[in-house]
Amino acid sequence: MARGQVYYGDLGEDINAALPWNTTGNGEPEEQEGPIQHGYLPISRVSETRRRGPRGSRPTMELVDEASFDKLFAGEIQRLWSDYNARALAQISITQELGLANVFNSVLAEGRGKRHLPEEMDFSEAFPLIKAFFSGQRMGRMVNIPESTLHKNYADSQLVRQVVTDIATVQQGIEKAQEPQRKIEQLLSDLYSGGKEVTLQGRAVSVSANGEAIPLESLSSGEKQMLQLLLETLAAGNAPVIIDEPELSLHVDWQRRLVDCMRIVNPDAQLIMATHSPEVMAFLPDSMISEL
């Protein structure tokens, strides 16, 4: 199935029956062991889904009144981001540990043939990465080497060049892990009106307008919809994301941009949407559109 598939019509309740989950190149069904991991956003979205009890308990389907909806939405957004952020931090921790091991190997082996060495960076490229790396560490305040001194040592010593390159490579890995969240922040800043900005920091999602914090609950229905769709897409990893009527509450301009925005946030996720909106499909080739 194509990565960006849009179905014109209704998915209904039986997702596995409605969609050609597994097909071979000839269109024949392909056997699959167990259900395919995927994320599903029904028309009801937060209000009827993801109502969670204590950790480890099964979600329950529960209708909520309008007064409780905003609170439920805010909690769901925070949970989505917190879950994703925990996974991202785990990956960053692994990157840092590998980088530290490489630094030790460089020092102990004096950079001579004990492992595959990355290509040495130009100092003008490496120094900003080194600065960013230590600014993000608790020990950063204890590392205070003037740029001029580091530059001289970098030019004079192959070992210093190798250690600096190792640390800079680690920082590149950290920035790559953080890139998806930066993309969401930029996209939402471009889309939202009134100077609103969304910040994904630590375990919290926060919104500000012209420098002043505002609650998630105060976002418009379209702003909430876009925030949830992009976070769900981010959290999906390389699993499919299935959405019934993604156009709900979205301005027509946002409907046209929706698929591109989701692809920017997570190019690895397979997007499967059932929509009644021609705008959502406006820039997709016919091969990615099927009528239900």
C-alpha positions as CSV (number, residue, x, y, z in Angstrom):
1,M,0.0,0.0,0.0
2,A,1.3,3.5,-0.8
3,R,2.7,5.6,2.0
4,G,0.1,8.3,1.6
5,Q,-3.2,6.7,0.8
6,V,-6.5,8.6,1.0
7,Y,-9.9,6.9,0.8
8,Y,-12.9,8.9,-0.3
9,G,-15.9,7.8,1.9
10,D,-16.3,6.3,5.3
11,L,-14.0,3.7,7.0
12,G,-16.7,2.5,9.3
13,E,-16.0,0.4,12.4
14,D,-14.3,-2.6,10.9
15,I,-11.0,-1.2,9.9
16,N,-9.4,-4.5,9.0
17,A,-12.2,-5.3,6.6
18,A,-12.4,-1.8,5.0
19,L,-8.7,-1.5,4.1
20,P,-6.4,-3.8,2.1
21,W,-3.9,-4.2,4.9
22,N,-1.6,-6.7,3.4
23,T,-1.3,-7.3,-0.3
24,T,1.4,-8.8,-2.4
25,G,2.7,-7.1,-5.6
26,N,-0.1,-8.9,-7.5
27,G,-2.8,-7.6,-5.2
28,E,-3.4,-11.0,-3.6
29,P,-3.8,-11.1,0.2
30,E,-0.6,-11.7,2.1
31,E,-0.6,-13.7,5.3
32,Q,0.1,-11.7,8.5
33,E,0.8,-13.0,11.9
34,G,-1.4,-11.1,14.4
35,P,-2.7,-7.6,14.1
36,I,-0.6,-4.8,12.5
37,Q,0.5,-2.1,14.9
38,H,-1.2,1.1,14.0
39,G,-2.7,4.3,15.3
40,Y,-6.4,5.0,14.7
41,L,-8.1,8.3,15.1
42,P,-11.9,8.0,14.7
43,I,-14.3,10.8,14.0
44,S,-14.9,11.1,17.8
45,R,-11.2,11.8,18.5
46,V,-10.4,12.5,22.1
47,S,-14.0,12.8,23.4
48,E,-14.8,9.1,23.1
49,T,-11.4,7.6,23.0
50,R,-8.2,7.1,25.0
51,R,-10.1,7.5,28.3
52,R,-7.4,5.9,30.6
53,G,-7.4,4.6,34.1
54,P,-4.4,3.6,36.2
55,R,-1.2,2.6,34.4
56,G,-1.6,-0.9,32.8
57,S,-5.4,-0.8,32.7
58,R,-7.3,-1.0,29.5
59,P,-8.7,2.2,27.9
60,T,-12.4,2.6,28.2
61,M,-14.9,4.1,25.8
62,E,-16.6,6.9,27.6
63,L,-18.6,9.9,26.3
64,V,-17.8,13.1,28.0
65,D,-19.7,16.4,28.1
66,E,-18.6,19.6,26.5
67,A,-17.4,21.0,29.8
68,S,-15.0,18.1,30.3
69,F,-13.8,17.9,26.7
70,D,-11.2,20.6,26.9
71,K,-9.6,19.2,30.0
72,L,-9.5,15.7,28.5
73,F,-8.0,17.1,25.3
74,A,-5.2,18.9,27.2
75,G,-4.4,15.7,29.2
76,E,-4.3,13.6,26.0
77,I,-1.9,16.1,24.3
78,Q,0.4,16.1,27.3
79,R,0.3,12.3,27.4
80,L,1.1,12.0,23.7
81,W,4.1,14.3,24.0
82,S,5.3,12.8,27.2
83,D,5.3,9.2,25.8
84,Y,7.1,10.3,22.7
85,N,9.6,12.4,24.6
86,A,10.5,9.5,26.9
87,R,11.4,7.4,23.9
88,A,13.4,10.3,22.3
89,L,15.3,10.8,25.5
90,A,16.1,7.1,25.7
91,Q,17.5,7.3,22.2
92,I,19.5,10.4,23.1
93,S,20.9,8.7,26.2
94,I,22.1,5.8,24.0
95,T,23.7,8.3,21.6
96,Q,25.5,10.0,24.4
97,E,26.8,6.7,25.9
98,L,28.1,5.6,22.5
99,G,29.7,9.0,22.0
100,L,31.4,8.9,25.4
101,A,32.7,5.4,24.7
102,N,34.2,6.7,21.4
103,V,35.9,9.6,23.2
104,F,37.5,7.1,25.7
105,N,38.6,4.9,22.8
106,S,40.1,7.9,21.0
107,V,42.1,8.9,24.1
108,L,43.1,5.4,25.2
109,A,44.0,4.3,21.7
110,E,45.4,7.7,20.8
111,G,43.3,7.7,17.7
112,R,45.4,5.0,15.9
113,G,43.4,2.3,14.2
114,K,41.5,0.8,17.1
115,R,38.1,1.6,15.6
116,H,36.5,3.1,12.5
117,L,37.0,6.9,12.9
118,P,34.6,9.5,11.6
119,E,36.1,12.1,9.2
120,E,37.6,15.0,11.1
121,M,35.4,18.2,11.0
122,D,36.5,21.7,10.1
123,F,36.8,23.6,13.4
124,S,34.2,26.2,12.3
125,E,31.7,23.4,11.9
126,A,32.7,21.5,15.0
127,F,32.9,24.4,17.6
128,P,29.1,25.3,17.5
129,L,28.3,21.6,18.0
130,I,30.7,21.3,20.9
131,K,29.3,24.5,22.5
132,A,25.7,23.2,22.1
133,F,26.7,19.8,23.6
134,F,28.1,21.2,26.8
135,S,25.4,23.8,27.2
136,G,22.9,20.9,27.4
137,Q,24.9,19.1,30.1
138,R,24.9,19.6,33.8
139,M,28.7,19.5,33.7
140,G,28.8,22.2,31.1
141,R,29.4,24.9,33.6
142,M,32.6,23.1,34.6
143,V,33.9,23.1,31.0
144,N,35.1,26.6,30.1
145,I,37.8,26.4,27.4
146,P,38.1,29.6,25.4
147,E,37.4,29.2,21.7
148,S,40.9,30.5,20.8
149,T,42.6,27.9,23.0
150,L,40.5,25.0,21.7
151,H,41.1,26.2,18.1
152,K,44.9,26.2,18.6
153,N,44.8,22.7,20.3
154,Y,42.6,21.5,17.5
155,A,45.1,22.6,14.9
156,D,48.1,21.2,16.7
157,S,46.8,17.8,18.0
158,Q,45.3,14.9,16.1
159,L,44.0,13.5,19.3
160,V,42.2,16.7,20.2
161,R,40.7,16.8,16.7
162,Q,39.5,13.2,17.1
163,V,37.9,13.9,20.6
164,V,36.3,17.1,19.3
165,T,34.9,15.2,16.3
166,D,33.5,12.5,18.5
167,I,31.7,15.0,20.7
168,A,30.4,17.0,17.7
169,T,29.1,13.7,16.2
170,V,27.2,13.0,19.4
171,Q,25.6,16.5,19.2
172,Q,24.6,15.9,15.6
173,G,22.8,12.7,16.8
174,I,21.1,14.6,19.5
175,E,19.9,17.3,17.2
176,K,18.7,14.7,14.7
177,A,16.6,13.1,17.5
178,Q,15.1,16.5,18.4
179,E,14.4,17.6,14.8
180,P,10.9,16.2,14.5
181,Q,9.7,18.3,17.5
182,R,11.3,21.4,16.1
183,K,9.4,20.8,12.8
184,I,6.1,20.6,14.7
185,E,6.9,23.8,16.6
186,Q,7.7,25.6,13.3
187,L,4.7,24.3,11.4
188,L,2.3,25.3,14.2
189,S,3.8,28.7,14.5
190,D,3.3,29.2,10.8
191,L,-0.3,27.9,10.9
192,Y,-1.6,29.5,14.1
193,S,-2.9,33.0,14.2
194,G,-2.5,35.7,16.8
195,G,1.2,35.2,17.4
196,K,0.7,31.8,19.1
197,E,3.7,29.5,19.5
198,V,3.7,25.9,20.7
199,T,6.8,24.7,22.6
200,L,7.6,21.0,23.2
201,Q,10.0,21.1,26.1
202,G,10.8,18.4,28.6
203,R,7.5,16.5,29.3
204,A,5.2,19.4,28.7
205,V,3.5,21.0,25.8
206,S,3.0,24.7,26.3
207,V,1.4,27.5,24.2
208,S,2.2,31.2,24.3
209,A,0.8,34.2,22.5
210,N,3.1,37.3,22.2
211,G,5.2,36.0,25.0
212,E,2.3,35.2,27.5
213,A,1.4,31.6,28.4
214,I,-2.1,30.5,27.4
215,P,-3.8,27.2,28.3
216,L,-4.1,24.4,25.7
217,E,-7.9,24.5,26.4
218,S,-8.1,28.0,24.9
219,L,-7.0,26.9,21.4
220,S,-9.6,26.9,18.7
221,S,-11.1,23.6,17.6
222,G,-9.0,23.7,14.4
223,E,-5.8,24.4,16.3
224,K,-6.5,21.5,18.6
225,Q,-7.2,19.3,15.7
226,M,-4.0,20.1,13.9
227,L,-1.9,19.8,17.1
228,Q,-3.3,16.4,17.9
229,L,-2.9,15.1,14.3
230,L,0.7,16.2,14.1
231,L,1.6,14.7,17.6
232,E,-0.2,11.4,16.7
233,T,1.8,11.3,13.5
234,L,5.1,12.0,15.3
235,A,4.4,9.3,17.9
236,A,3.6,6.7,15.3
237,G,7.2,6.0,14.3
238,N,7.1,3.8,11.2
239,A,3.6,2.4,11.9
240,P,0.5,3.3,9.9
241,V,-1.7,6.2,11.1
242,I,-5.4,5.8,10.2
243,I,-7.6,8.8,10.5
244,D,-11.4,9.1,9.9
245,E,-12.3,12.5,8.5
246,P,-9.1,14.4,9.3
247,E,-10.7,17.6,7.9
248,L,-12.9,18.1,11.0
249,S,-12.6,21.7,12.2
250,L,-9.8,22.5,9.8
251,H,-9.9,25.6,7.5
252,V,-9.7,24.7,3.8
253,D,-6.2,26.0,3.6
254,W,-5.1,23.7,6.4
255,Q,-6.9,20.8,4.8
256,R,-4.8,21.4,1.6
257,R,-1.6,21.4,3.7
258,L,-2.5,18.6,6.1
259,V,-0.8,15.7,4.3
260,D,2.4,17.6,3.6
261,C,2.6,18.7,7.2
262,M,2.2,15.2,8.5
263,R,4.8,13.9,6.0
264,I,7.2,16.6,7.2
265,V,6.8,15.6,10.8
266,N,7.2,11.9,10.1
267,P,8.1,10.8,6.6
268,D,8.3,7.1,7.8
269,A,4.7,6.8,8.9
270,Q,2.1,5.4,6.4
271,L,-0.9,7.8,6.3
272,I,-4.3,6.3,5.6
273,M,-7.2,8.7,5.7
274,A,-10.9,8.4,4.9
275,T,-12.2,11.9,4.0
276,H,-15.2,13.7,2.4
277,S,-13.0,16.7,1.6
278,P,-11.6,17.2,-1.9
279,E,-9.1,19.7,-0.3
280,V,-7.3,17.0,1.6
281,M,-6.7,15.1,-1.7
282,A,-6.0,18.3,-3.7
283,F,-2.3,17.6,-4.2
284,L,-2.2,13.8,-4.2
285,P,-1.8,11.7,-7.4
286,D,-4.8,9.6,-8.4
287,S,-2.8,6.5,-7.6
288,M,-3.0,7.4,-3.9
289,I,-6.8,7.9,-3.8
290,S,-9.4,5.2,-3.6
291,E,-13.2,5.5,-3.4
292,L,-14.9,3.5,-0.7
